[in-house]
Amino acid sequence: MRTETKWAVIASVAVFLWLWLEKLLGLQTAENFETWALVDIIASIVIFTVVYYLFCREKRELDLNGVMSWKEGFWSAAIMTLIFIPLSTLLIYIFATWVNPDFVHIIAERSSGGSIATEEVSLFLTQHTASAIVFGLVFSAVFPLFTRRSPR
Protein backbone atom coordinates (compact mmCIF):
# COMPACT_ATOMS: atom_id res chain seq x y z
CA MET A 1 0.00 0.00 0.00
CA ARG A 2 2.99 2.28 0.51
CA THR A 3 3.89 2.17 -3.20
CA GLU A 4 0.29 2.97 -4.19
CA THR A 5 0.20 5.96 -1.84
CA LYS A 6 3.59 7.22 -3.02
CA TRP A 7 2.58 7.17 -6.68
CA ALA A 8 -0.87 8.63 -5.98
CA VAL A 9 0.86 11.58 -4.29
CA ILE A 10 3.31 11.90 -7.19
CA ALA A 11 0.46 11.88 -9.73
CA SER A 12 -1.57 14.42 -7.73
CA VAL A 13 1.37 16.80 -7.39
CA ALA A 14 2.15 16.37 -11.10
CA VAL A 15 -1.43 17.38 -11.97
CA PHE A 16 -1.21 20.41 -9.66
CA LEU A 17 2.14 21.49 -11.12
CA TRP A 18 0.79 21.00 -14.63
CA LEU A 19 -2.12 23.33 -13.83
CA TRP A 20 0.37 25.92 -12.59
CA LEU A 21 2.43 25.57 -15.78
CA GLU A 22 -0.70 26.01 -17.92
CA LYS A 23 -1.46 29.19 -16.00
CA LEU A 24 2.10 30.50 -16.39
CA LEU A 25 2.05 29.76 -20.13
CA GLY A 26 -1.20 31.70 -20.53
CA LEU A 27 -3.26 28.72 -21.67
CA GLN A 28 -5.97 29.24 -19.05
CA THR A 29 -7.68 32.16 -20.74
CA ALA A 30 -10.87 32.48 -22.79
CA GLU A 31 -8.80 33.30 -25.89
CA ASN A 32 -6.72 30.11 -25.55
CA PHE A 33 -9.48 27.72 -24.47
CA GLU A 34 -9.30 25.46 -27.55
CA THR A 35 -5.50 25.30 -27.38
CA TRP A 36 -5.69 24.61 -23.65
CA ALA A 37 -8.13 21.73 -24.17
CA LEU A 38 -5.87 20.00 -26.71
CA VAL A 39 -2.65 20.57 -24.76
CA ASP A 40 -4.30 19.47 -21.51
CA ILE A 41 -5.51 16.18 -22.97
CA ILE A 42 -2.11 15.37 -24.50
CA ALA A 43 -0.23 16.35 -21.32
CA SER A 44 -2.62 14.32 -19.16
CA ILE A 45 -2.10 11.22 -21.28
CA VAL A 46 1.69 11.66 -21.14
CA ILE A 47 1.72 12.29 -17.37
CA PHE A 48 -0.48 9.31 -16.58
CA THR A 49 1.34 7.02 -19.01
CA VAL A 50 4.62 7.76 -17.24
CA VAL A 51 3.09 7.54 -13.74
CA TYR A 52 1.22 4.26 -14.30
CA TYR A 53 4.15 2.60 -16.08
CA LEU A 54 6.66 3.60 -13.39
CA PHE A 55 4.20 2.64 -10.66
CA CYS A 56 3.56 -0.85 -12.11
CA ARG A 57 7.27 -1.42 -12.64
CA GLU A 58 8.14 -0.34 -9.09
CA LYS A 59 5.31 -2.41 -7.64
CA ARG A 60 6.55 -5.48 -9.49
CA GLU A 61 10.22 -5.03 -8.61
CA LEU A 62 10.06 -3.81 -5.01
CA ASP A 63 6.84 -5.19 -3.57
CA LEU A 64 6.33 -8.39 -5.55
CA ASN A 65 9.96 -9.58 -5.94
CA GLY A 66 10.06 -9.13 -9.71
CA VAL A 67 6.95 -11.24 -10.41
CA MET A 68 3.54 -9.73 -11.08
CA SER A 69 0.42 -11.10 -12.72
CA TRP A 70 -2.01 -8.90 -14.61
CA LYS A 71 -4.51 -9.28 -11.76
CA GLU A 72 -2.00 -8.11 -9.13
CA GLY A 73 -1.01 -5.18 -11.33
CA PHE A 74 -4.61 -4.22 -12.04
CA TRP A 75 -5.69 -4.24 -8.40
CA SER A 76 -2.57 -2.36 -7.29
CA ALA A 77 -3.11 0.32 -9.94
CA ALA A 78 -6.83 0.50 -9.11
CA ILE A 79 -5.97 1.10 -5.44
CA MET A 80 -3.50 3.78 -6.51
CA THR A 81 -6.29 5.38 -8.54
CA LEU A 82 -8.62 5.32 -5.52
CA ILE A 83 -5.98 7.10 -3.43
CA PHE A 84 -5.23 9.54 -6.28
CA ILE A 85 -8.83 10.71 -6.72
CA PRO A 86 -9.35 12.48 -3.35
CA LEU A 87 -5.77 13.81 -3.25
CA SER A 88 -5.91 15.28 -6.73
CA THR A 89 -9.43 16.60 -6.19
CA LEU A 90 -8.24 18.45 -3.09
CA LEU A 91 -5.30 19.97 -4.97
CA ILE A 92 -7.50 20.93 -7.91
CA TYR A 93 -9.98 22.51 -5.49
CA ILE A 94 -7.13 24.57 -4.01
CA PHE A 95 -6.02 25.59 -7.50
CA ALA A 96 -9.55 26.43 -8.68
CA THR A 97 -10.43 28.34 -5.53
CA TRP A 98 -7.27 30.28 -4.72
CA VAL A 99 -4.79 30.13 -7.57
CA ASN A 100 -6.93 30.75 -10.65
CA PRO A 101 -10.67 30.94 -9.93
CA ASP A 102 -11.34 32.70 -13.25
CA PHE A 103 -10.23 29.65 -15.19
CA VAL A 104 -12.97 27.46 -13.76
CA HIS A 105 -15.53 30.08 -14.77
CA ILE A 106 -14.09 30.14 -18.31
CA ILE A 107 -14.27 26.33 -18.57
CA ALA A 108 -17.84 26.25 -17.26
CA GLU A 109 -18.94 29.01 -19.62
CA ARG A 110 -17.26 27.56 -22.71
CA SER A 111 -18.36 24.00 -21.92
CA SER A 112 -22.00 24.94 -21.42
CA GLY A 113 -22.24 27.31 -24.38
CA GLY A 114 -22.61 30.38 -22.18
CA SER A 115 -25.31 29.21 -19.79
CA ILE A 116 -24.00 28.24 -16.39
CA ALA A 117 -26.62 26.41 -14.39
CA THR A 118 -24.41 24.98 -11.68
CA GLU A 119 -21.64 26.15 -9.41
CA GLU A 120 -18.45 26.18 -11.51
CA VAL A 121 -15.98 24.67 -9.03
CA SER A 122 -18.38 21.83 -8.26
CA LEU A 123 -18.81 21.12 -11.98
CA PHE A 124 -15.03 21.21 -12.53
CA LEU A 125 -14.38 18.81 -9.65
CA THR A 126 -17.16 16.47 -10.77
CA GLN A 127 -15.71 16.33 -14.29
CA HIS A 128 -12.23 15.70 -12.85
CA THR A 129 -13.50 12.89 -10.60
CA ALA A 130 -15.42 11.20 -13.40
CA SER A 131 -12.48 11.34 -15.81
CA ALA A 132 -10.06 10.18 -13.08
CA ILE A 133 -12.23 7.14 -12.40
CA VAL A 134 -12.59 6.22 -16.08
CA PHE A 135 -9.00 6.87 -17.15
CA GLY A 136 -7.63 5.43 -13.92
CA LEU A 137 -9.41 2.14 -14.47
CA VAL A 138 -8.43 2.03 -18.15
CA PHE A 139 -4.77 2.69 -17.30
CA SER A 140 -5.03 0.16 -14.43
CA ALA A 141 -6.16 -2.46 -16.94
CA VAL A 142 -3.64 -1.63 -19.67
CA PHE A 143 -0.30 -1.05 -17.94
CA PRO A 144 -0.13 -4.35 -16.06
CA LEU A 145 -0.21 -6.01 -19.50
CA PHE A 146 3.17 -4.42 -20.23
CA THR A 147 4.73 -4.84 -16.80
CA ARG A 148 3.57 -8.31 -15.75
CA ARG A 149 6.22 -10.96 -15.35
CA SER A 150 5.88 -14.67 -14.63
CA PRO A 151 8.22 -16.55 -12.30
CA ARG A 152 11.19 -18.08 -14.09
ChimeraX attribute file (.defattr): number of C-alpha atoms within 10 A of each C-alpha:
attribute: neighborCount
match mode: 1-to-1
recipient: residues
	/A:1	11
	/A:2	10
	/A:3	17
	/A:4	22
	/A:5	17
	/A:6	14
	/A:7	22
	/A:8	26
	/A:9	17
	/A:10	16
	/A:11	23
	/A:12	21
	/A:13	17
	/A:14	17
	/A:15	20
	/A:16	20
	/A:17	14
	/A:18	16
	/A:19	21
	/A:20	16
	/A:21	13
	/A:22	16
	/A:23	16
	/A:24	10
	/A:25	10
	/A:26	14
	/A:27	20
	/A:28	24
	/A:29	17
	/A:30	16
	/A:31	11
	/A:32	11
	/A:33	18
	/A:34	14
	/A:35	12
	/A:36	19
	/A:37	14
	/A:38	11
	/A:39	14
	/A:40	16
	/A:41	11
	/A:42	11
	/A:43	14
	/A:44	15
	/A:45	14
	/A:46	11
	/A:47	15
	/A:48	17
	/A:49	14
	/A:50	12
	/A:51	18
	/A:52	23
	/A:53	19
	/A:54	15
	/A:55	25
	/A:56	26
	/A:57	22
	/A:58	18
	/A:59	24
	/A:60	22
	/A:61	15
	/A:62	11
	/A:63	14
	/A:64	14
	/A:65	11
	/A:66	16
	/A:67	17
	/A:68	23
	/A:69	16
	/A:70	19
	/A:71	14
	/A:72	17
	/A:73	26
	/A:74	23
	/A:75	15
	/A:76	21
	/A:77	30
	/A:78	20
	/A:79	18
	/A:80	25
	/A:81	26
	/A:82	18
	/A:83	19
	/A:84	26
	/A:85	20
	/A:86	14
	/A:87	18
	/A:88	24
	/A:89	20
	/A:90	15
	/A:91	17
	/A:92	22
	/A:93	18
	/A:94	14
	/A:95	18
	/A:96	21
	/A:97	14
	/A:98	10
	/A:99	14
	/A:100	15
	/A:101	15
	/A:102	15
	/A:103	21
	/A:104	22
	/A:105	19
	/A:106	18
	/A:107	21
	/A:108	20
	/A:109	16
	/A:110	15
	/A:111	12
	/A:112	11
	/A:113	9
	/A:114	11
	/A:115	10
	/A:116	14
	/A:117	10
	/A:118	9
	/A:119	11
	/A:120	20
	/A:121	19
	/A:122	13
	/A:123	17
	/A:124	18
	/A:125	18
	/A:126	13
	/A:127	11
	/A:128	15
	/A:129	17
	/A:130	12
	/A:131	13
	/A:132	18
	/A:133	16
	/A:134	12
	/A:135	15
	/A:136	22
	/A:137	18
	/A:138	14
	/A:139	21
	/A:140	25
	/A:141	17
	/A:142	17
	/A:143	21
	/A:144	26
	/A:145	16
	/A:146	12
	/A:147	22
	/A:148	19
	/A:149	16
	/A:150	9
	/A:151	8
	/A:152	4
